[in-house]
Amino acid sequence: MTATKLDLTGLKCPLPALMTRKALRTLPVGDRIEVHCTDPMAVIDIPVLVQQAGDRIDSTERRDEVIIFMIEKMNAAIANDD
């Protein structure tokens, strides 16, 4: 299991959710992605995206204005479907 860091700080809705979805599609099941965002809407958009994709948020934390999601790829059905 590996972890990839995705720095989406400074981007506004809907880009953080769209780029997170794109990154998740490239991951094999069991890998994790650490997503860093500053858009306040990300606390709503990214959890909804992850739930709809069948993946899992392991943790969410805030460091000053940065929101950090640790997401685990769980659903092979949408992996690499681009």
C-alpha atoms as a printed R data frame, in Angstrom:
   type eleno elety resid chain resno       x      y       z
1  ATOM     1    CA   MET     A     1   0.000  0.000   0.000
2  ATOM     2    CA   THR     A     2   1.395  3.384  -1.010
3  ATOM     3    CA   ALA     A     3   0.293  6.947  -0.348
4  ATOM     4    CA   THR     A     4   0.226  9.723  -2.919
5  ATOM     5    CA   LYS     A     5   0.039 13.397  -1.990
6  ATOM     6    CA   LEU     A     6  -2.261 15.650  -3.996
7  ATOM     7    CA   ASP     A     7  -1.788 19.374  -3.352
8  ATOM     8    CA   LEU     A     8  -4.952 21.208  -4.369
9  ATOM     9    CA   THR     A     9  -4.415 24.272  -2.194
10 ATOM    10    CA   GLY     A    10  -5.597 27.477  -3.806
11 ATOM    11    CA   LEU     A    11  -8.112 25.762  -6.099
12 ATOM    12    CA   LYS     A    12 -11.824 26.530  -5.828
13 ATOM    13    CA   CYS     A    13 -14.921 24.380  -6.251
14 ATOM    14    CA   PRO     A    14 -15.396 22.211  -8.246
15 ATOM    15    CA   LEU     A    15 -11.703 21.632  -9.064
16 ATOM    16    CA   PRO     A    16 -10.645 19.922  -5.784
17 ATOM    17    CA   ALA     A    17 -13.410 17.311  -6.088
18 ATOM    18    CA   LEU     A    18 -12.859 16.765  -9.814
19 ATOM    19    CA   MET     A    19  -9.097 16.397  -9.447
20 ATOM    20    CA   THR     A    20  -9.507 14.072  -6.457
21 ATOM    21    CA   ARG     A    21 -11.860 11.876  -8.485
22 ATOM    22    CA   LYS     A    22  -9.399 11.775 -11.375
23 ATOM    23    CA   ALA     A    23  -6.522 10.852  -9.053
24 ATOM    24    CA   LEU     A    24  -8.565  8.117  -7.337
25 ATOM    25    CA   ARG     A    25  -9.317  6.517 -10.691
26 ATOM    26    CA   THR     A    26  -5.618  5.967 -11.323
27 ATOM    27    CA   LEU     A    27  -4.950  4.236  -7.999
28 ATOM    28    CA   PRO     A    28  -5.011  0.498  -7.430
29 ATOM    29    CA   VAL     A    29  -7.259 -0.808  -4.655
30 ATOM    30    CA   GLY     A    30  -5.583 -0.487  -1.260
31 ATOM    31    CA   ASP     A    31  -3.521  2.595  -2.109
32 ATOM    32    CA   ARG     A    32  -4.091  5.864  -0.309
33 ATOM    33    CA   ILE     A    33  -4.109  9.461  -1.367
34 ATOM    34    CA   GLU     A    34  -3.485 12.453   0.899
35 ATOM    35    CA   VAL     A    35  -5.442 15.421  -0.444
36 ATOM    36    CA   HIS     A    36  -4.618 18.974   0.693
37 ATOM    37    CA   CYS     A    37  -7.283 21.663   0.006
38 ATOM    38    CA   THR     A    38  -8.024 25.206   1.053
39 ATOM    39    CA   ASP     A    39 -11.505 25.497  -0.471
40 ATOM    40    CA   PRO     A    40 -14.065 25.455   2.372
41 ATOM    41    CA   MET     A    41 -16.533 23.543   0.170
42 ATOM    42    CA   ALA     A    42 -14.096 20.608   0.043
43 ATOM    43    CA   VAL     A    43 -15.323 19.458   3.476
44 ATOM    44    CA   ILE     A    44 -18.669 18.747   1.797
45 ATOM    45    CA   ASP     A    45 -17.677 17.877  -1.776
46 ATOM    46    CA   ILE     A    46 -14.829 15.432  -1.204
47 ATOM    47    CA   PRO     A    47 -16.606 13.223   1.379
48 ATOM    48    CA   VAL     A    48 -19.635 13.000  -0.948
49 ATOM    49    CA   LEU     A    49 -17.401 12.101  -3.881
50 ATOM    50    CA   VAL     A    50 -15.571  9.446  -1.869
51 ATOM    51    CA   GLN     A    51 -18.827  7.911  -0.613
52 ATOM    52    CA   GLN     A    52 -20.327  7.807  -4.110
53 ATOM    53    CA   ALA     A    53 -17.168  6.160  -5.482
54 ATOM    54    CA   GLY     A    54 -17.246  3.471  -2.796
55 ATOM    55    CA   ASP     A    55 -13.913  4.508  -1.331
56 ATOM    56    CA   ARG     A    56 -13.151  5.488   2.280
57 ATOM    57    CA   ILE     A    57 -11.911  8.585   4.095
58 ATOM    58    CA   ASP     A    58  -9.545  7.380   6.806
59 ATOM    59    CA   SER     A    59  -9.075 10.814   8.360
60 ATOM    60    CA   THR     A    60  -9.805 14.499   7.944
61 ATOM    61    CA   GLU     A    61  -7.853 17.213   9.707
62 ATOM    62    CA   ARG     A    62  -7.239 20.937   9.560
63 ATOM    63    CA   ARG     A    63  -3.878 22.644   9.706
64 ATOM    64    CA   ASP     A    64  -4.563 26.364   9.744
65 ATOM    65    CA   GLU     A    65  -6.523 26.977   6.502
66 ATOM    66    CA   VAL     A    66  -5.554 23.640   4.908
67 ATOM    67    CA   ILE     A    67  -7.959 20.695   5.031
68 ATOM    68    CA   ILE     A    68  -6.257 17.313   4.722
69 ATOM    69    CA   PHE     A    69  -8.101 14.159   3.695
70 ATOM    70    CA   MET     A    70  -6.504 10.710   3.839
71 ATOM    71    CA   ILE     A    71  -8.492  8.557   1.403
72 ATOM    72    CA   GLU     A    72  -8.155  4.837   0.758
73 ATOM    73    CA   LYS     A    73  -9.076  3.385  -2.634
74 ATOM    74    CA   MET     A    74 -11.603  0.613  -1.930
75 ATOM    75    CA   ASN     A    75 -13.596  0.179  -5.139
76 ATOM    76    CA   ALA     A    76 -11.949 -1.608  -8.073
77 ATOM    77    CA   ALA     A    77 -14.997 -1.095 -10.297
78 ATOM    78    CA   ILE     A    78 -14.048  2.503 -11.117
79 ATOM    79    CA   ALA     A    79 -10.286  2.075 -11.108
80 ATOM    80    CA   ASN     A    80  -8.586  3.016 -14.365
81 ATOM    81    CA   ASP     A    81 -11.826  3.555 -16.310
82 ATOM    82    CA   ASP     A    82 -10.708  6.645 -18.237
